[in-house]
C-alpha cells in the first residue's frame, strides 16, 4: 500500500501520516457498532444508448414497472434496493478544462476529479476514490481490488481508471486465479496442524529472509520514492504476520459454495492485456462471461473475509463482441461508424449492436447484484452493506458527453443511502438523444446524440459514497471536498462542497 | 490547488483556436495530433541557460520556467527553450528508480534463463502474477510472487533438467546447500551475495523450516526464497561509489544487468557474468563489445520486435487489430488478414534489422513476406505458396509505409484516410509536434458534393477552415496525399472507384525545414530515408525505449550524438542499438529527488 505517495496527492489534502493512522483506528472502532460498508464500482466504456437505459421514472419512487422496456429490465426485481442519482456530470469532458482526448479525460478524471497529464502517460494528477477508501478503511490498509477480464490489464490510460497516487496508474488484475491465491492462508487458518500449517511456518521463515533483504536496502541512501517502495514492502510483510481474524463465513466451504473452481476454470487461460488476448471469439466470450463471474465471486469472498472494502470491476473498452455477432469493436460502434473517427456513415444496424452490448453489460450487472443479495451477513445482505454502482465512462458514446451520466446504485451502503428512488438532482432531467443518428433511414452520423442537461458535479456523489464507507476529513467529520475542480473552471476549485444530502436515507 | 504542469498554456491554445467544425462533436485524438504547439525544424541545440539566472543549466540545481515551484527537469519531461520541437540537450543523467521491479515479461524470461522453466501448467509463470505496475508493491502483487515462487520451486525440484540448473550437487551431501547459496545466488541476484545475505539464506535453509526436514525440502525452500527475494525481483542499482557531479558509478554487475535487460529483457548470460566478475565491463569499448555480441543474439529479436510494435502503434485495440473494409468494395477482405499483415510487417523489420540493414532500408527495401492470399493482393507470383509467409521481392513497395499492413490499417473502411496516414508520417516518422486540434475538429463532416470528385478534394474541403489549415495544409494532408497512390486495401489506384476521377498523388511537404515537391510514395520514401528529422526521432524513440523513460533533456544529448550516425552508409540499426550503451548515462546513476509524471 502506497500510503506515502498517496499523501502527496491532491492539493488541499495535505495530511500527515500519524493523523491517517489515527483515522484508521477510529474507523476500526466505529465499525464495531455497525455493518462493514463497501464501495463496489462496475465500470463500462463507450457510453450507452441513454434513452433506452434510464428507468421511466426520473424523479420519485421506483417500481418494477419503471424498468419495463428499458435496458435495465433485468433489475426490476431489485427496484426497492436501487437508487438512481440523476443529473450528474464529471467535469473535464473534452475541450472543457482540458483538450486532450475525451476518453483519456473521462478515464483519468472520473474517480479523481483531477486533471490528467497531457503529453505523455495522460495519467491523473491525483489518486482515485477507490484508493482513498482503501487507505482510510481497508483492513491493514490493503490496496483496493481493481479487477477486469482478459484484455483489461493494460497500463494505457484508456484502460486505467484507478490511480494510487499522482501519475501512478493502478491497472486492473485479470487473472481470477491470482486473486483467489491471495485467500489461501485466510481460508485455511485455524484447526489442527496440517500441511497448510507447515506451509505457513515455511512462509514465516521466508518472510524473515525477505525482511532481512529489505532491511539492507533501507540503510542505503535512496530517493524518497525508492525508500517508500522499500518501506511499503516491509509494511506488507508486517500485515502478513498479523493474526487473521475472519468472519465465520470466511472458510473453504464458502469458496466452494461460490463455485470458484468452476468459474475460474471456465474463464479460460487468457489473461493480462497482451495482444493475443482478443485472438479469437472463444477467448473473449469465456473471459468476458465467466471471467467476470469469477471476479464477482471473488469480490463476494473478499467481503465475507473482510480482506477488502473497495472494489472496481471494469470491462475492457475496445473489444470486438464476436460472441454477439459483431465485427466492429465496441468503441467503433459507439461512434456509430465502426471506426476510430467520428462522423461519417452509420454502420448498418449499429444502434441494435450498441444495444446488444448494453444488454450484455446490464445482464452482468444484474448477475453481480443478484450474487451479493444472496449472502446474509447478520447485519443484512452483502448487497445492502455496499453501494454497488454501475458507473459509465461516458453518457453517450458518440457525443462523448460526461453530463447526465447513467448511474445506478444497488444497496443502501448499510442504511446510508435512500432505496427504491430515482432522484433528479437538477430538475427537468431528460434521457438523452442517443437514437438521433442512424435511425429512421438516416445513415449519416450527426452529433445531436447527447443531453444538454445534468451538470451536478459527480464529486458530490463520490463524497457521499466515501463518507458512507466511513471515510473522514483530515480534521474529523465527513469529507467535504474531493478533487481539484467541480465546474468548468479549474481556477475556481471546489465550488460546491459536501455530499448529496438528497441521496441520504 | 495543484495544476498539472503546462495545463494552462495548452488550454489557452485550445481556447484561442476557433472551432473548425459547424457542430460541437468532440473528437478522439487517435486520428490526429496531440502535444504542444511548435513545429519542428532542423537546428542544433546548444547548451544554454534557460532560466537566465547566470548559472549554466548543467550546473543549475533549480530551473522552474513555468513557476510551479518544481524543478522542470523533475516534473517536466522536456525543456525546449529554442522551440525546435526537440528537447534541448542539458548535460546530466536522468534520475530513475534504483529499485525497479522486473516487469512480468522480464520475470518470465529471467526464470527461463535461470532455471529453464517457461511454463506452469501450460502458461507463462507471469500469468499468475499481478498486473505490471510501477510504484510500491501491492498486497496482491506480493501474494502472487509468493504463490508463483512456490509453484516454480516445486516444479523445478521434480524436473531433472531444471533441477540441474539450480543444484550442482546432491543436496544431501555436505556443503551442497551452502555451495548452492553461493553459486545459484550469484546468478539469481545478478551479483555475488554479500556475507550477510549468505547468512540469511543459511538461516532459511534449515530442517526446522520444512515439514520433514529432508534435503529435498530444504533445497526447494531455498529456491523459493531466492525467487521471492527483493534482490531477485528488483533490478537494483545500489553501488554507492561516488563519481563526478554527485553521480554514482555503477558496479560491473549492475552494468551487466543493464545490458542484459536493455538488450534481451532478461538476466545476463555466462559470458556477461564472467565479464562482470573479472572487471571486463569498465571501459566503453568493453561494454560496446558485449553489446555488439548481444544484439546479434536471437534473444535481442523479441526486444527489437517490441520496439517496432511501439513505433508502429501495433497491438491490441489498435488500428492494426481492428480495421475493417467495406465488403461490397473489398470482398477479399477477411479478419484473418489482420494478424497476417501485422506479422508480415514485423517480419520486414526483423529482416532489415537482423540482416544488418540501416535506417534508410526501413523506407527503401523492397524485401517482403507474402503468402498465397497476400501475394494476390500484392500482384506477385504466389505459385507454391500456402498460408505461411515467405520472402519475396515486392517491386514498387519500398519500405514499410507502402505495404498492405500500414496502408489498410491507416485507412477507413471504404475510403483511404490521408489524414490518418499523413498524421502518422508527420508525427511518428518526422516527429513534428502539432497543436491539439480545435474542439470539434474531428467532427467536421467530409463534404459530399458533385464537384468534389476525389477523396483528396473532399479532405481538402474538409480541412479548409482557417483553424485547420495550419496543420493540415503544410503537414498532414500533403503527406497523406502522397500516399493516395494506394487505395484503402493498399493496392495501387489510378482512379477513384466511385467517380472514376484520376488520382493525384503529387504534393509539397515540409521536411527538415524545406518545402519539397514530390509526385508520389516513392519520392516520399526516398526523402524520409535521408531525413534528419526522421533519423532524429527514430533515434529518440530507441533511446527512450532502451532506458525505459520518456524523452527528456538529459537523454537529448545522447540522441543528438547517435542520430547523426544514421545517415552514414553502413551504419546499421544494430550499431545504433549497441551504441546506446556508449551514453555517459549508461554507466552512472543519479539520485531521484522527486516524483515524476
Interface residues (C-beta under 8 A of the other chain):
Chain A: X1 X2 X5 X8 X10 X11 X12 X93 X94 X95 X97 X98 X99 X100 X101 X102 X103 X104 X114 X115 X116 X117 X118 X119 X120 X121 X123 X125 X126 X140 X142 X143 X145 X151 X153 X154 X155 X158 X164 X165 X166 X167 X168 X169 X170 X171 X172 X173 X174 X175 X177 X178 X179 X181 X182 X184 X195 X198 X201 X202 X203 X205 X206 X208 X209 X210 X212 X213 X214 X216 X217 X220 X221 X222 X223 X224 X225 X226 X228 X229 X230 X232 X233 X236 X239 X240 X269 X271 X272 X273 X274 X275 X277 X278 X279 X316 X317 X318 X319 X320 X327 X328 X329 X332 X335 X338 X339 X340 X341 X342 X343 X344 X345 X398 X399 X400 X401 X444 X446 X447 X448 X484 X490 X491 X493
Chain B: X1 X2 X3 X4 X6 X7 X8 X10 X11 X14 X23 X24 X25 X26 X27 X28 X29 X30 X31 X34 X35 X36 X77 X95 X97 X98 X99 X104 X122 X123 X126 X127 X128 X129 X130 X131 X132 X133 X134 X135 X136 X137 X138 X139 X140 X142 X143 X144 X146 X147 X194 X196 X197 X200 X201 X203 X204 X209 X210 X211 X221 X224 X225 X228 X229 X230 X231 X236 X238 X240 X309 X314 X315 X316 X317 X319 X321 X322 X324 X335 X339 X412 X413 X414 X417 X436 X439 X440 X442 X443 X444 X445 X446 X550 X591 X592 X593 X594 X595 X596 X597
